[in-house]
Amino acid sequence: MIDIAYAPVETVPGILQTILVCAAVVVLSGFVVWLIVKARKDRVKSETNKEN
């Protein structure tokens, strides 16, 4: 990850690749966070249903 930040400016394909990688990481992490939040909500729902 460190060498990506210090990529030379001349290599435009490298910059595009870096942008794509960063976008993919953001999308994947956002998707994982969404899955965790969704799983927690479902768990809370099932627990409240058991209590009632």
Gaussian input, Z-matrix of N, CA and C with variables (Angstrom, degrees):
# hf/3-21g

backbone

0 1
 N
 C     1     B1
 C     2     B2     1     A1
 N     3     B3     2     A2     1     D1
 C     4     B4     3     A3     2     D2
 C     5     B5     4     A4     3     D3
 N     6     B6     5     A5     4     D4
 C     7     B7     6     A6     5     D5
 C     8     B8     7     A7     6     D6
 N     9     B9     8     A8     7     D7
 C    10    B10     9     A9     8     D8
 C    11    B11    10    A10     9     D9
 N    12    B12    11    A11    10    D10
 C    13    B13    12    A12    11    D11
 C    14    B14    13    A13    12    D12
 N    15    B15    14    A14    13    D13
 C    16    B16    15    A15    14    D14
 C    17    B17    16    A16    15    D15
 N    18    B18    17    A17    16    D16
 C    19    B19    18    A18    17    D17
 C    20    B20    19    A19    18    D18
 N    21    B21    20    A20    19    D19
 C    22    B22    21    A21    20    D20
 C    23    B23    22    A22    21    D21
 N    24    B24    23    A23    22    D22
 C    25    B25    24    A24    23    D23
 C    26    B26    25    A25    24    D24
 N    27    B27    26    A26    25    D25
 C    28    B28    27    A27    26    D26
 C    29    B29    28    A28    27    D27
 N    30    B30    29    A29    28    D28
 C    31    B31    30    A30    29    D29
 C    32    B32    31    A31    30    D30
 N    33    B33    32    A32    31    D31
 C    34    B34    33    A33    32    D32
 C    35    B35    34    A34    33    D33
 N    36    B36    35    A35    34    D34
 C    37    B37    36    A36    35    D35
 C    38    B38    37    A37    36    D36
 N    39    B39    38    A38    37    D37
 C    40    B40    39    A39    38    D38
 C    41    B41    40    A40    39    D39
 N    42    B42    41    A41    40    D40
 C    43    B43    42    A42    41    D41
 C    44    B44    43    A43    42    D42
 N    45    B45    44    A44    43    D43
 C    46    B46    45    A45    44    D44
 C    47    B47    46    A46    45    D45
 N    48    B48    47    A47    46    D46
 C    49    B49    48    A48    47    D47
 C    50    B50    49    A49    48    D48
 N    51    B51    50    A50    49    D49
 C    52    B52    51    A51    50    D50
 C    53    B53    52    A52    51    D51
 N    54    B54    53    A53    52    D52
 C    55    B55    54    A54    53    D53
 C    56    B56    55    A55    54    D54
 N    57    B57    56    A56    55    D55
 C    58    B58    57    A57    56    D56
 C    59    B59    58    A58    57    D57
 N    60    B60    59    A59    58    D58
 C    61    B61    60    A60    59    D59
 C    62    B62    61    A61    60    D60
 N    63    B63    62    A62    61    D61
 C    64    B64    63    A63    62    D62
 C    65    B65    64    A64    63    D63
 N    66    B66    65    A65    64    D64
 C    67    B67    66    A66    65    D65
 C    68    B68    67    A67    66    D66
 N    69    B69    68    A68    67    D67
 C    70    B70    69    A69    68    D68
 C    71    B71    70    A70    69    D69
 N    72    B72    71    A71    70    D70
 C    73    B73    72    A72    71    D71
 C    74    B74    73    A73    72    D72
 N    75    B75    74    A74    73    D73
 C    76    B76    75    A75    74    D74
 C    77    B77    76    A76    75    D75
 N    78    B78    77    A77    76    D76
 C    79    B79    78    A78    77    D77
 C    80    B80    79    A79    78    D78
 N    81    B81    80    A80    79    D79
 C    82    B82    81    A81    80    D80
 C    83    B83    82    A82    81    D81
 N    84    B84    83    A83    82    D82
 C    85    B85    84    A84    83    D83
 C    86    B86    85    A85    84    D84
 N    87    B87    86    A86    85    D85
 C    88    B88    87    A87    86    D86
 C    89    B89    88    A88    87    D87
 N    90    B90    89    A89    88    D88
 C    91    B91    90    A90    89    D89
 C    92    B92    91    A91    90    D90
 N    93    B93    92    A92    91    D91
 C    94    B94    93    A93    92    D92
 C    95    B95    94    A94    93    D93
 N    96    B96    95    A95    94    D94
 C    97    B97    96    A96    95    D95
 C    98    B98    97    A97    96    D96
 N    99    B99    98    A98    97    D97
 C   100   B100    99    A99    98    D98
 C   101   B101   100   A100    99    D99
 N   102   B102   101   A101   100   D100
 C   103   B103   102   A102   101   D101
 C   104   B104   103   A103   102   D102
 N   105   B105   104   A104   103   D103
 C   106   B106   105   A105   104   D104
 C   107   B107   106   A106   105   D105
 N   108   B108   107   A107   106   D106
 C   109   B109   108   A108   107   D107
 C   110   B110   109   A109   108   D108
 N   111   B111   110   A110   109   D109
 C   112   B112   111   A111   110   D110
 C   113   B113   112   A112   111   D111
 N   114   B114   113   A113   112   D112
 C   115   B115   114   A114   113   D113
 C   116   B116   115   A115   114   D114
 N   117   B117   116   A116   115   D115
 C   118   B118   117   A117   116   D116
 C   119   B119   118   A118   117   D117
 N   120   B120   119   A119   118   D118
 C   121   B121   120   A120   119   D119
 C   122   B122   121   A121   120   D120
 N   123   B123   122   A122   121   D121
 C   124   B124   123   A123   122   D122
 C   125   B125   124   A124   123   D123
 N   126   B126   125   A125   124   D124
 C   127   B127   126   A126   125   D125
 C   128   B128   127   A127   126   D126
 N   129   B129   128   A128   127   D127
 C   130   B130   129   A129   128   D128
 C   131   B131   130   A130   129   D129
 N   132   B132   131   A131   130   D130
 C   133   B133   132   A132   131   D131
 C   134   B134   133   A133   132   D132
 N   135   B135   134   A134   133   D133
 C   136   B136   135   A135   134   D134
 C   137   B137   136   A136   135   D135
 N   138   B138   137   A137   136   D136
 C   139   B139   138   A138   137   D137
 C   140   B140   139   A139   138   D138
 N   141   B141   140   A140   139   D139
 C   142   B142   141   A141   140   D140
 C   143   B143   142   A142   141   D141
 N   144   B144   143   A143   142   D142
 C   145   B145   144   A144   143   D143
 C   146   B146   145   A145   144   D144
 N   147   B147   146   A146   145   D145
 C   148   B148   147   A147   146   D146
 C   149   B149   148   A148   147   D147
 N   150   B150   149   A149   148   D148
 C   151   B151   150   A150   149   D149
 C   152   B152   151   A151   150   D150
 N   153   B153   152   A152   151   D151
 C   154   B154   153   A153   152   D152
 C   155   B155   154   A154   153   D153

   B1=1.4663
   B2=1.5320
   B3=1.3386
   B4=1.4639
   B5=1.5296
   B6=1.3533
   B7=1.4648
   B8=1.5315
   B9=1.3260
   B10=1.4648
   B11=1.5374
   B12=1.3313
   B13=1.4601
   B14=1.5218
   B15=1.3213
   B16=1.4693
   B17=1.5226
   B18=1.3296
   B19=1.4654
   B20=1.5240
   B21=1.3245
   B22=1.4693
   B23=1.5235
   B24=1.3321
   B25=1.4588
   B26=1.5378
   B27=1.3523
   B28=1.4683
   B29=1.5321
   B30=1.3259
   B31=1.4632
   B32=1.5233
   B33=1.3278
   B34=1.4687
   B35=1.5274
   B36=1.3594
   B37=1.4711
   B38=1.5186
   B39=1.3277
   B40=1.4637
   B41=1.5218
   B42=1.3501
   B43=1.4697
   B44=1.5322
   B45=1.3322
   B46=1.4649
   B47=1.5281
   B48=1.3382
   B49=1.4619
   B50=1.5325
   B51=1.3408
   B52=1.4629
   B53=1.5223
   B54=1.3442
   B55=1.4664
   B56=1.5313
   B57=1.3382
   B58=1.4654
   B59=1.5198
   B60=1.3381
   B61=1.4717
   B62=1.5242
   B63=1.3383
   B64=1.4715
   B65=1.5329
   B66=1.3237
   B67=1.4645
   B68=1.5334
   B69=1.3358
   B70=1.4660
   B71=1.5288
   B72=1.3391
   B73=1.4645
   B74=1.5218
   B75=1.3300
   B76=1.4703
   B77=1.5250
   B78=1.3381
   B79=1.4688
   B80=1.5238
   B81=1.3375
   B82=1.4655
   B83=1.5286
   B84=1.3336
   B85=1.4575
   B86=1.5286
   B87=1.3282
   B88=1.4576
   B89=1.5202
   B90=1.3442
   B91=1.4565
   B92=1.5234
   B93=1.3415
   B94=1.4668
   B95=1.5212
   B96=1.3423
   B97=1.4652
   B98=1.5251
   B99=1.3438
   B100=1.4655
   B101=1.5258
   B102=1.3474
   B103=1.4667
   B104=1.5234
   B105=1.3457
   B106=1.4679
   B107=1.5268
   B108=1.3363
   B109=1.4662
   B110=1.5221
   B111=1.3375
   B112=1.4630
   B113=1.5260
   B114=1.3389
   B115=1.4652
   B116=1.5205
   B117=1.3222
   B118=1.4626
   B119=1.5172
   B120=1.3401
   B121=1.4657
   B122=1.5308
   B123=1.3450
   B124=1.4642
   B125=1.5254
   B126=1.3448
   B127=1.4570
   B128=1.5173
   B129=1.3384
   B130=1.4690
   B131=1.5240
   B132=1.3276
   B133=1.4655
   B134=1.5288
   B135=1.3385
   B136=1.4629
   B137=1.5238
   B138=1.3546
   B139=1.4589
   B140=1.5216
   B141=1.3369
   B142=1.4668
   B143=1.5269
   B144=1.3281
   B145=1.4600
   B146=1.5273
   B147=1.3371
   B148=1.4661
   B149=1.5203
   B150=1.3471
   B151=1.4617
   B152=1.5215
   B153=1.3165
   B154=1.4583
   B155=1.5143
   A1=111.22
   A2=118.11
   A3=120.48
   A4=110.42
   A5=117.34
   A6=119.49
   A7=111.26
   A8=119.18
   A9=121.08
   A10=109.29
   A11=116.88
   A12=120.58
   A13=110.77
   A14=117.98
   A15=121.63
   A16=112.11
   A17=117.85
   A18=120.27
   A19=109.63
   A20=118.18
   A21=120.27
   A22=111.57
   A23=115.70
   A24=121.19
   A25=110.72
   A26=117.72
   A27=120.10
   A28=112.13
   A29=116.47
   A30=119.33
   A31=108.96
   A32=116.20
   A33=120.43
   A34=111.61
   A35=119.37
   A36=118.64
   A37=112.16
   A38=117.21
   A39=120.12
   A40=111.37
   A41=115.01
   A42=119.08
   A43=109.71
   A44=116.03
   A45=119.17
   A46=110.30
   A47=115.94
   A48=119.70
   A49=109.91
   A50=116.23
   A51=119.96
   A52=110.65
   A53=116.17
   A54=119.80
   A55=110.04
   A56=116.08
   A57=119.62
   A58=110.63
   A59=116.40
   A60=119.80
   A61=110.28
   A62=116.01
   A63=119.11
   A64=110.59
   A65=116.98
   A66=120.39
   A67=110.15
   A68=116.17
   A69=119.65
   A70=110.38
   A71=116.93
   A72=120.28
   A73=110.44
   A74=116.51
   A75=119.79
   A76=110.56
   A77=116.07
   A78=120.01
   A79=110.45
   A80=116.59
   A81=120.11
   A82=110.79
   A83=117.55
   A84=119.60
   A85=110.27
   A86=117.06
   A87=119.58
   A88=111.68
   A89=115.78
   A90=119.80
   A91=110.86
   A92=116.78
   A93=120.58
   A94=110.18
   A95=116.57
   A96=120.01
   A97=110.03
   A98=116.59
   A99=120.21
   A100=110.28
   A101=116.51
   A102=119.82
   A103=110.66
   A104=116.79
   A105=119.83
   A106=109.92
   A107=116.60
   A108=120.32
   A109=110.01
   A110=116.04
   A111=120.00
   A112=110.48
   A113=116.47
   A114=119.99
   A115=110.48
   A116=117.59
   A117=120.03
   A118=110.95
   A119=117.15
   A120=119.92
   A121=110.30
   A122=116.20
   A123=119.21
   A124=110.13
   A125=117.48
   A126=120.87
   A127=110.20
   A128=116.98
   A129=120.69
   A130=109.46
   A131=116.82
   A132=120.16
   A133=110.81
   A134=116.69
   A135=119.54
   A136=110.58
   A137=117.89
   A138=119.91
   A139=110.85
   A140=117.95
   A141=119.96
   A142=109.77
   A143=117.56
   A144=119.78
   A145=110.58
   A146=117.70
   A147=120.11
   A148=111.02
   A149=116.50
   A150=120.14
   A151=110.46
   A152=117.49
   A153=121.01
   A154=108.72
   D1=-30.33
   D2=-176.54
   D3=-68.71
   D4=-44.09
   D5=-176.45
   D6=-67.07
   D7=-22.32
   D8=176.93
   D9=-66.97
   D10=-39.34
   D11=-177.61
   D12=-66.65
   D13=-30.96
   D14=-178.16
   D15=-99.78
   D16=26.82
   D17=179.13
   D18=-65.54
   D19=139.78
   D20=179.59
   D21=-64.21
   D22=148.68
   D23=-174.59
   D24=-72.30
   D25=-25.73
   D26=-175.42
   D27=-64.60
   D28=-30.90
   D29=-173.97
   D30=-84.35
   D31=94.86
   D32=179.33
   D33=-67.01
   D34=-43.43
   D35=176.56
   D36=-58.23
   D37=-35.02
   D38=177.41
   D39=-63.42
   D40=-40.49
   D41=178.86
   D42=-65.31
   D43=-44.20
   D44=178.92
   D45=-61.30
   D46=-41.45
   D47=179.62
   D48=-63.71
   D49=-41.01
   D50=178.47
   D51=-62.18
   D52=-43.07
   D53=179.59
   D54=-62.49
   D55=-42.33
   D56=179.56
   D57=-63.37
   D58=-43.31
   D59=179.96
   D60=-62.87
   D61=-45.32
   D62=179.56
   D63=-62.05
   D64=-42.48
   D65=179.43
   D66=-63.02
   D67=-41.63
   D68=179.68
   D69=-63.95
   D70=-41.18
   D71=179.21
   D72=-63.95
   D73=-42.51
   D74=-179.87
   D75=-63.55
   D76=-44.46
   D77=-178.94
   D78=-64.27
   D79=-44.17
   D80=-178.63
   D81=-65.28
   D82=-44.87
   D83=-179.48
   D84=-65.67
   D85=-38.54
   D86=176.82
   D87=-63.58
   D88=-39.33
   D89=178.84
   D90=-65.99
   D91=-40.03
   D92=178.97
   D93=-64.78
   D94=-44.05
   D95=179.00
   D96=-61.64
   D97=-41.15
   D98=179.52
   D99=-62.65
   D100=-41.50
   D101=178.96
   D102=-63.00
   D103=-41.98
   D104=-179.29
   D105=-64.13
   D106=-45.28
   D107=-179.79
   D108=-62.11
   D109=-42.71
   D110=-179.72
   D111=-63.39
   D112=-42.53
   D113=179.91
   D114=-64.56
   D115=-39.79
   D116=178.66
   D117=-64.38
   D118=-42.63
   D119=179.32
   D120=-62.30
   D121=-43.22
   D122=179.45
   D123=-63.08
   D124=-39.36
   D125=-179.65
   D126=-65.08
   D127=-42.62
   D128=179.48
   D129=-63.70
   D130=-41.42
   D131=178.87
   D132=-60.48
   D133=-45.88
   D134=-177.94
   D135=-66.28
   D136=-36.34
   D137=179.15
   D138=-67.43
   D139=-41.58
   D140=179.65
   D141=-67.89
   D142=-34.04
   D143=177.85
   D144=-66.74
   D145=-36.73
   D146=178.30
   D147=-65.66
   D148=-39.81
   D149=-179.11
   D150=-65.85
   D151=-40.05
   D152=179.90
   D153=-78.35

